[in-house]
Amino acid sequence: MNETSENQRKKSLLGQLSDLAVGEELTVPVSRSSYLKSICVSFGLQWDKKFSTSTNRAQRTITAKRIS
């Protein structure tokens, strides 16, 4: 397991998302999709950051990318 994966496991999903720089992505299991989309909208507004999300049905993951 690489260092990034280990650090991501230690932080909450909310903490990981808040730490993303513009252009960086966070990928989680699709079971967390509702939560991830919700915090992208709610906290993105609060933090003045924009995110886009995309799903990978084959791998059963959802990815949030910080776009601004």
N, C-alpha and C positions, 0 to 999 in steps of 0.2 A: 504494500500500500504506500502511495507516495505521501509526501508531507502535506500537500493541500487536502487530500482526503482525510487525513488524520485531524487536521485543524478544523475541517468542516464538521466532523463528527462531534467535536467538543463544543461547538457553538450551536445555539438555537437557529432555527431556520430564519427567524426574524433578524438575528444578529448577522448571519451570513449575508442576507440580502442587503442590509444596511451598509455593509463593508464593500459592496461591489463598486468598482470604478466603471466609468463609461466604457462600454464595449465588453466588459466581463460578463460571464454567464454563470448561472447556478442551476445544476440539474439534480432533480429529486425523483423518487418513484411517483408514478401516476396516482397512487393512493393519496398523495398530499396535494393534488391539483387544486381542489377547492380552497384550501388554506393558502397556498402559494398565490393564487390569483387574487384572493381577498386582500392579502397583505401588500401585494404589488399596487393595488388601487388605493387602499386606505392609507398606508404609510408612505407610499410614493407621493401622494398629495401633501402629506404632513412634512415630509423631508424635502419636497420640491425636486423629486427625481422621477424620471419616467422609465417604465419597464415594458418590454414586450414578452409574451409567452408563446411557446410552441410545444406541441406534443409529438412524441415519437411512439407511434402505436406498436411498432415492431419490438422496440426495447422496453416499452411500458414505462416511459419517463416523460417528464415535463421540464422544460428549460425556461428560465427567466433570464432575460438579457437586459442590462441597463443601457438605455439609449440616450439618456441625457441627465 
